[in-house]
Amino acid sequence: MLHLLKEPGRVYLRHELALAAWPAGVFVDPKTVNVHIGRLRRALTSVAATDPIRTVRGVGYGLCPETEAASDAP
């Protein structure tokens, strides 16, 4: 989450997120990043009405800018 917060509008590659979250030299499958993003997403949506994490299929993840996330609210 901290890495995503550094540049909220930016989409990070799964590889970049893995490098930021795990120690150097540790193999992390891209699907592992997907699982952790899913857990983070569930935790965030349990306390907020919107999902702040944006998925860019085949690329990676980023945080929605505030205006975009707010417009998705019911």
TIKELUM-888880 format. One record per residue: residue number from 1; x, y, z of N, C-alpha, C in turn. Coordinates in nm, 4 decimals. Example, Ala and Ser with C-alpha at 12.3 -4.5 7.8 and 13.67 -1.06 7.14 Angstrom:
<batis>
{bati 1,{1.3190,-0.5690,0.7800},{1.2300,-0.4500,0.7800},{1.3200,-0.3300,0.7800}},
{bati 2,{1.2850,-0.2250,0.7080},{1.3670,-0.1060,0.7140},{1.2900,0.0030,0.7870}},
</batis>
This chain:
<batis>
{bati 1,{0.0824,-0.1184,0.0000},{0.0000,0.0000,0.0000},{0.0874,0.1257,0.0000}},
{bati 2,{0.1914,0.1223,0.0794},{0.2804,0.2380,0.0878},{0.3383,0.2718,-0.0495}},
{bati 3,{0.3757,0.1722,-0.1243},{0.4332,0.1962,-0.2568},{0.3290,0.2584,-0.3506}},
{bati 4,{0.2063,0.2120,-0.3437},{0.0992,0.2682,-0.4263},{0.0713,0.4138,-0.3899}},
{bati 5,{0.0859,0.4462,-0.2628},{0.0593,0.5823,-0.2161},{0.1647,0.6833,-0.2609}},
{bati 6,{0.2810,0.6367,-0.3015},{0.3876,0.7287,-0.3431},{0.3456,0.8137,-0.4626}},
{bati 7,{0.2783,0.7524,-0.5595},{0.2299,0.8234,-0.6779},{0.0891,0.7717,-0.7089}},
{bati 8,{-0.0134,0.8291,-0.6474},{-0.1498,0.7768,-0.6577},{-0.2044,0.7581,-0.7993}},
{bati 9,{-0.1701,0.8414,-0.8939},{-0.2241,0.8269,-1.0289},{-0.1488,0.7279,-1.1156}},
{bati 10,{-0.0334,0.6840,-1.0706},{0.0529,0.5969,-1.1502},{0.0100,0.4514,-1.1403}},
{bati 11,{0.0263,0.3784,-1.2505},{0.0017,0.2341,-1.2513},{0.1372,0.1651,-1.2390}},
{bati 12,{0.1496,0.0815,-1.1365},{0.2738,0.0082,-1.1128},{0.2640,-0.1306,-1.1736}},
{bati 13,{0.3705,-0.1733,-1.2376},{0.3786,-0.3094,-1.2881},{0.3837,-0.4058,-1.1706}},
{bati 14,{0.3334,-0.5252,-1.1892},{0.3387,-0.6261,-1.0831},{0.4828,-0.6490,-1.0378}},
{bati 15,{0.5728,-0.6476,-1.1331},{0.7156,-0.6663,-1.1046},{0.7673,-0.5558,-1.0120}},
{bati 16,{0.7272,-0.4331,-1.0361},{0.7694,-0.3210,-0.9513},{0.7152,-0.3359,-0.8093}},
{bati 17,{0.5902,-0.3787,-0.7979},{0.5320,-0.3983,-0.6653},{0.6015,-0.5111,-0.5911}},
{bati 18,{0.6362,-0.6165,-0.6633},{0.7074,-0.7280,-0.6005},{0.8446,-0.6824,-0.5509}},
{bati 19,{0.9151,-0.6055,-0.6302},{1.0470,-0.5558,-0.5885},{1.0365,-0.4649,-0.4660}},
{bati 20,{0.9275,-0.3892,-0.4573},{0.9100,-0.2962,-0.3455},{0.8675,-0.3675,-0.2171}},
{bati 21,{0.7997,-0.4805,-0.2298},{0.7414,-0.5453,-0.1118},{0.8204,-0.6643,-0.0579}},
{bati 22,{0.9016,-0.7274,-0.1413},{0.9758,-0.8450,-0.0968},{1.1248,-0.8183,-0.1031}},
{bati 23,{1.2029,-0.8872,-0.0211},{1.3487,-0.8668,-0.0215},{1.4113,-0.9058,-0.1559}},
{bati 24,{1.5242,-0.8434,-0.1860},{1.5969,-0.8740,-0.3094},{1.6349,-1.0218,-0.3118}},
{bati 25,{1.6271,-1.0813,-0.4281},{1.6665,-1.2210,-0.4438},{1.5555,-1.3209,-0.4175}},
{bati 26,{1.4395,-1.2744,-0.3738},{1.3267,-1.3636,-0.3471},{1.2393,-1.3673,-0.4717}},
{bati 27,{1.2125,-1.4882,-0.5231},{1.1255,-1.5014,-0.6395},{0.9804,-1.4828,-0.5965}},
{bati 28,{0.9105,-1.3932,-0.6636},{0.7692,-1.3687,-0.6365},{0.6944,-1.3797,-0.7687}},
{bati 29,{0.6053,-1.4770,-0.7760},{0.5234,-1.4948,-0.8946},{0.4274,-1.3759,-0.9072}},
{bati 30,{0.4016,-1.3280,-1.0282},{0.3072,-1.2162,-1.0445},{0.1696,-1.2453,-0.9846}},
{bati 31,{0.1302,-1.3706,-0.9825},{0.0000,-1.4047,-0.9235},{0.0004,-1.3832,-0.7722}},
{bati 32,{0.1160,-1.3903,-0.7110},{0.1272,-1.3618,-0.5678},{0.0923,-1.2155,-0.5416}},
{bati 33,{0.1373,-1.1282,-0.6295},{0.1032,-0.9863,-0.6171},{-0.0487,-0.9703,-0.6292}},
{bati 34,{-0.1104,-1.0416,-0.7234},{-0.2559,-1.0354,-0.7402},{-0.3283,-1.0743,-0.6118}},
{bati 35,{-0.2811,-1.1800,-0.5472},{-0.3435,-1.2274,-0.4235},{-0.3320,-1.1214,-0.3140}},
{bati 36,{-0.2156,-1.0619,-0.3010},{-0.1959,-0.9605,-0.1976},{-0.2767,-0.8342,-0.2261}},
{bati 37,{-0.2871,-0.7961,-0.3511},{-0.3707,-0.6815,-0.3872},{-0.5166,-0.7127,-0.3544}},
{bati 38,{-0.5605,-0.8349,-0.3807},{-0.6971,-0.8748,-0.3470},{-0.7247,-0.8647,-0.1978}},
{bati 39,{-0.6294,-0.9075,-0.1173},{-0.6450,-0.8978,0.0293},{-0.6473,-0.7525,0.0743}},
{bati 40,{-0.5611,-0.6727,0.0167},{-0.5580,-0.5308,0.0490},{-0.6896,-0.4646,0.0084}},
{bati 41,{-0.7382,-0.4990,-0.1095},{-0.8643,-0.4441,-0.1588},{-0.9809,-0.4798,-0.0656}},
{bati 42,{-0.9870,-0.6054,-0.0212},{-1.0936,-0.6474,0.0711},{-1.0861,-0.5703,0.2024}},
{bati 43,{-0.9659,-0.5526,0.2539},{-0.9493,-0.4788,0.3793},{-0.9931,-0.3331,0.3638}},
{bati 44,{-0.9583,-0.2720,0.2530},{-0.9946,-0.1323,0.2308},{-1.1448,-0.1147,0.2088}},
{bati 45,{-1.2059,-0.2040,0.1336},{-1.3491,-0.1906,0.1065},{-1.4339,-0.2275,0.2270}},
{bati 46,{-1.3753,-0.2946,0.3258},{-1.4510,-0.3255,0.4469},{-1.4715,-0.2004,0.5336}},
{bati 47,{-1.3897,-0.0982,0.5124},{-1.4026,0.0251,0.5902},{-1.4391,0.1469,0.5056}},
{bati 48,{-1.4431,0.1305,0.3748},{-1.4762,0.2422,0.2859},{-1.5813,0.1978,0.1844}},
{bati 49,{-1.6536,0.2928,0.1320},{-1.7609,0.2622,0.0375},{-1.7095,0.2341,-0.1035}},
{bati 50,{-1.5876,0.2772,-0.1341},{-1.5345,0.2596,-0.2688},{-1.4052,0.1787,-0.2656}},
{bati 51,{-1.3702,0.1269,-0.3813},{-1.2455,0.0528,-0.3976},{-1.1422,0.1482,-0.4575}},
{bati 52,{-1.0419,0.1890,-0.3797},{-0.9449,0.2865,-0.4297},{-0.8383,0.2280,-0.5227}},
{bati 53,{-0.8329,0.0952,-0.5331},{-0.7291,0.0328,-0.6152},{-0.7812,0.0122,-0.7568}},
{bati 54,{-0.7040,0.0597,-0.8521},{-0.7397,0.0467,-0.9933},{-0.6566,-0.0657,-1.0537}},
{bati 55,{-0.7225,-0.1555,-1.1243},{-0.6547,-0.2640,-1.1935},{-0.6455,-0.2298,-1.3413}},
{bati 56,{-0.5258,-0.2397,-1.3959},{-0.5067,-0.2235,-1.5394},{-0.4681,-0.3617,-1.5900}},
{bati 57,{-0.5631,-0.4250,-1.6536},{-0.5482,-0.5643,-1.6949},{-0.4213,-0.5853,-1.7775}},
{bati 58,{-0.3455,-0.6866,-1.7386},{-0.2230,-0.7210,-1.8082},{-0.1054,-0.6313,-1.7757}},
{bati 59,{-0.1269,-0.5308,-1.6913},{-0.0194,-0.4364,-1.6597},{0.0101,-0.4371,-1.5113}},
{bati 60,{-0.0854,-0.3898,-1.4306},{-0.0598,-0.3821,-1.2873},{-0.1695,-0.3080,-1.2140}},
{bati 61,{-0.1290,-0.2356,-1.1094},{-0.2241,-0.1720,-1.0190},{-0.1803,-0.0312,-0.9852}},
{bati 62,{-0.2784,0.0496,-0.9507},{-0.2522,0.1851,-0.9049},{-0.3668,0.2303,-0.8174}},
{bati 63,{-0.3516,0.3465,-0.7590},{-0.4599,0.4040,-0.6802},{-0.5355,0.5023,-0.7672}},
{bati 64,{-0.6670,0.5009,-0.7546},{-0.7499,0.5949,-0.8277},{-0.7289,0.7332,-0.7689}},
{bati 65,{-0.7237,0.8333,-0.8542},{-0.7228,0.9695,-0.8005},{-0.8508,0.9911,-0.7204}},
{bati 66,{-0.8484,1.0769,-0.6208},{-0.9628,1.0978,-0.5313},{-1.0900,1.1312,-0.6057}},
{bati 67,{-1.0822,1.2141,-0.7077},{-1.2031,1.2535,-0.7800},{-1.2661,1.1341,-0.8501}},
{bati 68,{-1.1844,1.0466,-0.9037},{-1.2342,0.9276,-0.9719},{-1.2995,0.8323,-0.8737}},
{bati 69,{-1.2349,0.8097,-0.7583},{-1.2881,0.7193,-0.6578},{-1.4180,0.7733,-0.6005}},
{bati 70,{-1.4265,0.9041,-0.5799},{-1.5461,0.9648,-0.5240},{-1.6638,0.9567,-0.6204}},
{bati 71,{-1.6371,0.9634,-0.7510},{-1.7457,0.9571,-0.8477},{-1.8034,0.8180,-0.8609}},
{bati 72,{-1.7321,0.7153,-0.8151},{-1.7808,0.5781,-0.8181},{-1.8720,0.5472,-0.7023}},
{bati 73,{-1.8762,0.6334,-0.6020},{-1.9567,0.6073,-0.4817},{-2.1048,0.6079,-0.5177}},
{bati 74,{-2.1846,0.5197,-0.4520},{-2.3275,0.5139,-0.4829},{-2.4022,0.6380,-0.4408}},
</batis>
